[in-house]
Amino acid sequence: MDKNSILKIYGTDFKEMTMLLLKEMHADALIRNKCGRSGLIGIKPNLVSPSLPEMGATTHPEIIAGIIEYLKENSFSNLIMLEGSWVGDKTSDAYELCGYRELSENYGVPFIDLQNDSYTKIHCKDEEINICDTALKLDFLINVPVLKGHCQTRVTCALKNLKGLLPSFEKRRFHSMGLHRPIALLNSIIRQDLIITDNICGDPDFEDGGNPVIRNCIMASTDPVLTDAYACSLMHIDTADVPYITMSEALGTGSADILKADIKILRETSEWKDCELPYPDRVVSVSDMVEEVDSCSACYGYLIPALDMLKNEGLLSQLDEKICIGQGYRGKTGRLGIGNCTCGFDYNVKGCPPTEQEIYEQLKAFILSHSDKA
């Protein structure tokens, strides 16, 4: 398969669609050329949190089933699934809820919870990055991200999905480093050999899902930078507004030039026309209320939908305080803060992270109590 190629297929028979993509791109030859028949093949889904795939956050298990069946049919048997959820949730919960226990048991493919894995410090440029040891042992990596929005980086797809290969403390540190450069450095260390993108119903606003947009599309590619640049074009986002994409290109991970991309649609009917995702303005419309410094994805990811609920109730406009969130507020004081990093603030929603419902309820109480006083 050419590096500039992106294959797409539409429908609802997700397992069969995945197998057709793999057959079309001659994935068996890609693997044999890289590591033979006995190399360790890792399948990395997105299980950011215990959220059902139909909510637009996590990888559909049918895609993983299609990958496993294709690999076994082509005599590849040294397979594992591996993932680590975001800080604040347990991978084991997503593993259960999203159908991955059943996958593991039915196909005899181990699932490695990277939240329990050892790790090794890897030097890259002028940084040191801690990466889970299981990820470092792989001979061939199949990345299976969900194409969706992200409340901090605008979009998350192939490149950012590798963040799940880090121990939890390193994920938190990535946020203190500004996310973009460390994500680019991580992708220069861990190379993706094959990307099967779940574009079935990704949430264009939130990494944690809740606002799915039905696309019923699966895509295949081998260049994660091109994949993410194309994802940006589908979501009306300028690639320049997602710095880790251009940073990854500069590090030689791939090409962001979608004008050179060869887009091939294997199956498209009148029912599955190639349409564009809506612009993620739900995040933009409420993020002006927030002062964010180095916040973790989970904490910020729960804050934004809570604010959206308050906005829909007509309450957000009554809030005249900026909401502070993030590791940059540790040890500082202020008026209104979210999460344990702002525990020194006058009014603080406790938790690491607090849930979306907790943030919503406590901010609502704060707004109502202060509007009564006014």
Buried (B, 14 or more C-beta within 10 A) or exposed (E): BEBBBBBBBBBEEBBBBBBBBBBBBEBBEBBBEBBEEEBBBBBBBBBBBBBBBEBBBBBBBBBBBBBBBBBBEBEBEBBBBBBBBBBBBBBBBBBEBBBBBEBBEEBEBEBBBBBEBEBEEBEBEEEEBBBBEBBBEBBBBBBBBBBBBBBBBBBBBBBBBBBBBBBBEBBBBBBBBEBBBBBBBBBBBBBBBBBBBBBBBBBBBBBBBBBBBEBBBBBBBBBBBBBBBBBBEBBEBEBEEBBBBBBBBEBEBBBBEBEEBEBEBBEBEEEBEEEEBBBBEBBEBBBEBBBBBBBBBBBBBBBBBBBBBBBEEEBBEEBEBEBBBBBBBBEBEBEBBBBBBBBEBEBBBBBBBBBBEBBBBBBBEBBEEBEEEE
